[in-house]
């Protein structure tokens, strides 16, 4: 579990993880299935979009409760979290888990994905509603920077089914900033997608 916490928000590589734990990939896969069935962790599947035929096909791993991941990493206070190298990953875990819970609480299939190409282009979260794909960038920063929305704009330019892009971060919310809706993570950013 501690090793999984150290990989929160990252693409799952069972063979590398199995080597560290000292068990076979099949055994590790079974253990991971038990953790998923217990609702301790979940996998975010990759989205296959029109942007690239060369997308990463492995899922990303998240904890259902980000507090458990923080505990397993030994983070005991907000100060510890603010200085931890996994701060961005933990923040991403928080937002993705909240999006999943919001959709499940509305009686909807989560239909959440991510996109990463072999060349490194990535969209942190994609919410699928029918054919529409809502791209979401997740940043732990409290100050907006134009670089935060560049991947969202590219996704929308190249994906015919793209819907209004969303930046979820720790800063001030804006209805429209550079063509992107910006929302503070505390303001229920996925409400319009319910």
Steps between C-alpha positions, in 0.01 A plus 500: 500500500788738577652430160165570334469827695838601361362446149168679542388669177755310293464240229492152653804287414435164666826339390711780656289496815515119516879519485508735799260289704656172392185335365384407153297738286200266515509491882530877513208532260288282730598709803411818313161349408433439869587862583264616224220270617550643850465853356844601628643578156367541149646514153436783256494352151659673201280673245548406138442820310553640153810689615741214467500135418806467723350538845612340822275200557568436870270649767598749769457410868320708763387453858128534570591702809801728454540519878599132502767563236630796701510291817689220325754757376551624857349845438366619834422868442412748223859624520630149423268477200598844369867398493460143376614417145170311448287805585380538140422129473305505827307808387421328170385193696270721708338660194463175303350318800258790557394490134440126524303532825290789362397292198430188704293701750283618209444139394725531194772276371818698570626482137826669600818461301838660440707548186875463461680451172836332459643845421396635840182693419261454791154601617459420870130413491237457230133478593291328233136608465348324200741585219626817670844489660556758778877547543621595847844625603581465872757724669577538870614861448304793641603745225380473141766468229422492125704179463233321707253514210726431202434125493127555541498736202696251290263219595197712403661603171578140401206308648167552316297375799672731751273701729575803717844454660538533875797591719464385861755657731538665841451854369217737420218379277430667165211434264737538206874553491673454167201296380513267802273485804714523815364368829632473850488137611295601807218640281355171370660535155320197353148615583410587138611154388254322732 
